[in-house]
Amino acid sequence: MEHKYSIAGFKVSVSLPDEWDADTLLPSFRAFHGKNEGKQETLLKCTVYASAERNVAMPSGELIENTLSDMGYVSLYKEAEGYCVTLSAEQGGTLHVMQADRCFSVVSVFLHADDKRAGHALSSLLRIAYSQAVLYRDAVSIHASAVFCENRAFLFMGKSGTGKSTHSALWLKYIPGTELLNDDNPTLRIVNGRVYAYGTPWSGKTPCYKPLSYPVGGMVRLKQAPVNRFFRQKEVEAFITLFPGCCVILQDAELRACLYDTLIRMVEQTPVGMLECRPDEEAVLLCRDMLLQTDK
C-alpha cells in the first residue's frame, strides 16, 4: 500500500506491505501524511519489503564510510548503479538494507519487521535518502535546532553538546511568541529567490513534527564561551559556518556541487553569524538583535 507525504513541499512516497500500519511504523510522519497539493513532482519513491520474505540484495560495491550516530551503525557503499546503505541499532545487530539509485530518487528498503527498532530504522533510512535527494532541488537538510517567531525562522547550529536545543529553549522562554519548528533536522529550501525553513519528521530526541515553513531570519553557529559575543559572517565565512551542518555524501562530486551552489545562494540571501555565548537571556537578546540588524 502506498502512503504519500509532503515534506518541505516535496512528495515522498512510501509503499509498505499491506499488513503493515504506516502510522505505527512511522509515527513522526503522521502530520505530513496526505498533504500533497497541486501537481508536485515526486522527490523520493521508497518501496519497503519484509526481509524475511525476500532475498536481500547485500552490498557488493566499495565501502565509502562507516558512521555511528543517533541512527545507529550506518555503512555506505558505492555501487555500479547507485548506493547501498546498511543500518543496525547495535554493532553486529539486525541489519536493515537500503538500495538506492545514484540520485536517491528511487529506493528499496529491506526491513526486519520483527526488530523492535524497525520503525526507527526505516525513518533513519528515509532520512538518509531524503537528505541527498533534496540537494538536486535547491534544498538542504541541515543539522540544527530551529525556532520561529514573528513569521520568521531562526536556526542554531553547532557540534553535539554545544547547546543548540538549550539556546532554542531560551528563545522560547525569553522571546514572547516563539515556538519550536524542529530540533534536529529542518530543511532549508530556496523558493522564488528566498530561503525558507521547513519542519520535518526528523527532530532528534525532541518530538517536534510540524508541517510548517517560514522565511529564514538568520542562521547562527554556537560556541560555548564565558562572554556573549556575536560575529556576523559573510560570503566565504558564512559558507564555512553553514557547511559542516549540511547532509551530503562528500565523495559524490555531483551531490557536492549541488550543495555548494545552493549554499552560496543561501548565504547571499540570509544573515549568518557566529555566537560565542553563555546559556542565558543576554545571549538570546544579543543574538536576536544582531540578526534583526542584518536582516535583509
C-alpha positions in Angstrom: 0.0 0.0 0.0 1.3 3.4 -1.0 1.5 6.2 1.6 2.1 9.8 0.3 3.7 12.5 2.4 4.6 16.1 1.8 7.9 17.1 3.4 9.2 20.7 2.7 6.8 20.8 -0.2 8.3 17.7 -1.8 6.3 14.5 -2.5 7.6 11.4 -0.7 6.0 8.1 -1.4 6.4 5.1 0.9 4.9 1.7 -0.2 4.6 -0.8 2.6 3.4 -4.5 2.7 -0.4 -4.4 3.1 -0.5 -5.8 6.6 1.9 -3.1 7.9 0.5 0.0 9.6 2.2 3.2 8.5 1.2 5.3 11.5 2.5 2.7 13.9 5.8 2.2 12.0 6.4 5.9 11.2 4.5 7.9 13.9 6.6 11.1 13.3 5.3 11.1 9.7 1.6 11.4 10.6 1.4 15.2 10.4 2.9 15.1 6.9 0.5 12.4 5.5 -1.8 13.2 2.6 -0.8 16.9 2.4 0.3 16.9 -1.3 -1.0 19.9 -3.1 -1.2 20.5 -6.9 1.0 18.5 -9.3 4.1 18.3 -7.2 6.8 16.0 -8.7 7.7 13.1 -6.5 11.1 13.6 -4.8 11.5 10.2 -3.4 9.8 6.9 -4.0 10.5 4.2 -1.5 9.3 0.5 -1.6 9.7 -1.4 1.6 10.0 -5.2 1.7 10.0 -7.7 4.6 13.5 -9.0 4.7 12.3 -12.4 6.0 10.2 -12.9 2.8 12.6 -11.6 0.2 16.2 -12.2 -0.8 18.1 -9.1 0.3 20.5 -7.5 -2.2 23.5 -7.1 0.1 26.2 -4.5 -0.7 28.8 -5.6 -3.3 30.4 -2.2 -4.1 33.1 0.0 -2.5 32.7 0.8 1.2 32.8 4.6 1.4 32.2 5.1 5.1 31.1 3.7 8.4 29.5 6.0 10.9 27.9 5.8 14.4 25.2 8.3 15.2 21.7 8.6 16.7 20.5 6.4 13.8 22.8 3.6 14.8 25.7 1.9 12.9 25.5 3.0 9.3 27.6 1.8 6.4 27.5 3.4 2.9 28.6 1.6 -0.2 29.1 3.0 -3.8 27.8 0.5 -6.4 27.7 0.5 -10.2 24.1 1.9 -10.4 23.9 3.8 -7.2 24.3 3.3 -3.5 23.7 0.7 -0.8 23.2 1.7 2.9 23.1 -0.8 5.8 21.9 0.1 9.3 21.8 -1.7 12.6 20.9 -0.4 16.1 24.0 -2.1 17.5 27.2 -3.5 16.2 26.6 -6.9 14.8 22.8 -6.5 15.3 19.9 -6.9 12.9 20.8 -5.4 9.6 18.4 -3.3 7.6 19.4 -2.6 4.0 18.5 0.2 1.5 19.3 0.1 -2.2 19.2 3.5 -4.0 19.7 4.9 -7.4 22.5 7.4 -7.7 20.1 10.4 -7.2 18.3 8.7 -4.2 15.0 9.3 -6.0 14.1 5.6 -6.1 15.0 3.3 -3.2 14.2 -0.1 -1.9 14.3 -0.9 1.8 14.6 -4.4 3.2 13.3 -4.2 6.7 13.2 -6.8 9.5 9.7 -6.1 10.9 10.3 -8.2 14.0 13.1 -5.9 15.1 11.7 -3.7 17.9 13.5 -0.7 16.3 12.3 -1.4 12.8 10.3 1.8 12.6 13.3 3.9 13.7 15.5 2.1 11.2 13.0 2.9 8.3 12.7 6.5 9.4 16.5 6.8 9.5 17.0 5.3 6.1 14.3 7.6 4.6 16.1 10.5 6.3 19.4 9.5 4.6 17.7 9.2 1.1 15.7 12.4 1.5 18.8 14.4 2.6 20.6 13.5 -0.7 17.6 13.7 -3.0 16.7 17.3 -2.0 20.2 18.5 -3.0 19.1 18.4 -6.6 16.1 20.7 -5.8 17.7 23.9 -4.3 17.3 22.5 -0.8 19.5 21.2 2.1 18.8 19.0 5.1 20.7 20.6 7.9 21.7 19.6 11.4 20.2 22.4 13.5 17.6 23.4 16.0 15.0 25.8 14.6 12.5 28.2 16.2 10.0 30.6 14.6 8.6 33.9 15.8 7.1 37.0 14.1 6.7 34.9 10.9 10.4 34.1 10.6 12.6 31.1 11.4 15.9 31.2 13.2 18.4 28.3 13.1 21.1 27.4 15.6 24.0 25.0 14.7 27.0 23.6 16.4 28.7 20.4 17.4 26.8 17.9 19.5 26.7 19.2 23.1 27.2 22.8 22.1 23.7 23.8 23.3 21.6 24.1 20.2 18.5 22.8 21.9 19.2 24.8 25.1 19.5 28.0 23.0 16.2 27.3 21.3 14.6 26.7 24.7 15.9 30.0 25.9 14.3 31.8 22.9 11.0 30.1 23.8 11.5 31.4 27.4 12.6 34.9 26.8 11.1 36.0 23.4 7.3 36.0 23.6 5.5 34.2 20.7 8.5 31.9 19.9 7.8 28.3 19.1 10.0 25.3 18.2 9.9 24.4 14.5 12.3 21.4 14.6 15.0 20.4 17.0 17.5 18.4 14.8 16.9 18.2 11.0 14.9 21.0 9.4 15.1 21.5 5.7 16.3 24.7 4.1 14.9 25.5 0.6 15.1 28.4 -1.9 11.7 29.3 -3.1 11.3 32.3 -5.5 14.7 33.6 -4.5 14.1 33.5 -0.8 15.3 31.0 1.8 12.7 29.1 3.8 13.0 26.7 6.8 10.6 23.7 7.0 9.7 21.3 9.7 10.3 17.6 9.0 9.6 14.2 10.5 13.1 14.0 11.9 13.7 16.0 15.1 16.2 14.1 17.2 15.2 13.4 20.8 12.6 16.1 20.8 9.2 15.2 19.4 8.5 18.2 17.2 7.0 17.3 13.8 5.4 20.3 12.3 4.5 20.6 8.6 5.2 24.4 8.7 7.5 26.7 6.9 8.8 30.2 7.5 11.3 32.6 5.8 14.6 32.4 7.4 15.6 35.4 9.5 19.0 34.2 10.4 21.3 31.2 11.0 23.9 31.1 13.8 26.7 28.7 14.8 27.0 28.5 18.6 30.2 28.2 20.6 30.2 28.0 24.4 32.1 30.9 26.0 32.3 32.8 29.2 31.2 36.0 27.5 28.4 36.6 25.0 29.7 37.9 21.6 28.2 37.9 18.1 30.2 38.0 14.9 28.5 38.5 11.5 29.7 36.0 8.9 29.7 37.0 5.2 30.5 35.3 1.9 33.2 32.6 2.4 33.0 32.8 6.2 29.2 32.3 6.1 29.6 29.4 3.7 32.2 27.8 6.1 29.8 28.4 9.0 26.9 26.5 7.5 28.7 23.8 5.6 29.6 21.4 8.5 25.9 21.0 9.4 24.8 20.1 5.9 23.9 16.5 4.9 25.8 15.4 1.8 27.9 12.4 0.6 31.2 14.3 0.2 32.6 11.6 -2.0 29.9 12.2 -4.7 31.1 15.2 -6.8 27.6 15.8 -8.3 25.9 16.0 -4.9 28.7 18.1 -3.5 28.4 20.6 -6.4 24.6 20.9 -5.9 25.2 21.7 -2.2 27.9 24.2 -3.0 25.7 26.0 -5.4 22.7 26.1 -3.1 24.7 27.2 -0.1 26.3 30.1 -2.0 22.9 31.4 -2.9 21.6 31.0 0.6 24.4 33.0 2.3 23.7 35.8 -0.2 20.1 36.0 1.0 20.2 35.2 4.7 22.1 36.7 7.8 24.6 34.2 9.1 26.5 34.7 12.4 28.8 33.1 15.0 27.6 33.4 18.6 30.0 32.8 21.5 27.7 32.5 24.4 26.6 31.5 27.8 23.2 29.8 28.3 21.4 32.9 29.4 18.9 35.6 28.5 21.6 38.1 27.4 22.8 35.7 24.8 19.3 35.3 23.3 18.7 39.0 23.2 22.1 39.7 21.7 21.5 37.0 19.0 18.1 38.3 18.1 19.1 41.9 18.0 22.2 41.3 15.8 20.2 39.2 13.4 17.4 41.8 13.1 20.1 44.4 12.4 21.5 42.3 9.5 18.1 41.1 8.2 17.6 41.9 4.6 
